[in-house]
Amino acid sequence: MAAALAVVTVASPVFAQTSGATIYKAKCQMCHLADGSGNKGMKVPAFTAGASEASLIAATKNGVSTGPVKMPAYAGKLTDADISSVVAYIKTLKK
């Protein structure tokens, strides 16, 4: 029993919230680039300095269907906490 508890205690950090930077690199960077400047070849716009946290959260949750490239919705794929973490990371990118 003690061994099982030790394994659960050691393994529990694996289930912790993933960092915004890690999620960004895995899910966003391919289109928005490492610095958030947007992939011009794919016609993905840069993140704008004036974008509100609420608008970025909404776009991430619901996806974006305007423009030539359609961004998928991440509601149900990422937790609200993960989406907030990604948005917080996006706000740190140089504009």
N, C-alpha and C positions, 0 to 999 in steps of 0.2 A: 504494500500500500504506500509506503514512504517513497519508494522508487517512482511510482506512478505520479505522486504529487510533485516530485522533483521535475519530472519530465514536463508536466503541465505548466509549472512555474517557469521553467526555462523556455518552453515553446510559446508561451503567451505573447511575448513581444512581436511575434510573427503576425499576429492578428491586429496589431496596432494600426492606427491611421497611417496611410502612406503619405510621404511628404509631397507638397505641391510641385517641387522641382522634379521629383522622380516621375510623378504622373505626367507632368508637362512633357518631359523628355520622351515618355512612352507613347502618349496619345496626341500631343499637340505639335511638337517640334517639327514633324515631317512636313507640315503645311505652313505653320507660322514661323518657322526657323528658330534657332537658338536664342536670338535676341528679340523675337517678336516682330521683326520687320516685315513679315509676310513673304510668301513665295511668289514673286512677280511672274514667273513662268507658269504657275498654276492659277494666277490671278487671285491669289489669297491676299487680302489687304493686311496692312500692318495694324497692330493694336494702337489705338489713338490714346494720347495722354489724357484726354478728357473723358474717356469711357468710365462710366460709373461702375462700382462694384455690383450693383443690382443688375445692370444691363449685361455685364459679363457672365454673371451667374445664370441669368435667364437664357442667354445664348448657349451656354454650355449645357444646361439642362434640356432645353427645347430644340437645340440645333438651329441652323440658319439656312433658310431656303431661298434667300435673295442672292442675286449675282450669279456668275457662271459656275461657281463651285458650291456644292451643297455640303455644309458641315453637319455631321450626324448629331443626334441628341444623345446625351450621356445620362439622362435620368434613368434610373434602374440599372445602369452599368457602373456608375460611380455613386458613392454615398454623398449626402449633402455636405458632410464634413470634408470629404475629398474634393468636392467641387469648390468649396470655400477656400481650401488650401491651395488649389491650382490658381484660383483668381487672385489670392494674396501673392502668389509667386509672380503671376503676370504683372501685377502692379509694381514689382521690383525691377522689371526689365527696362533697359534704357530705351528711350523713345527717340 
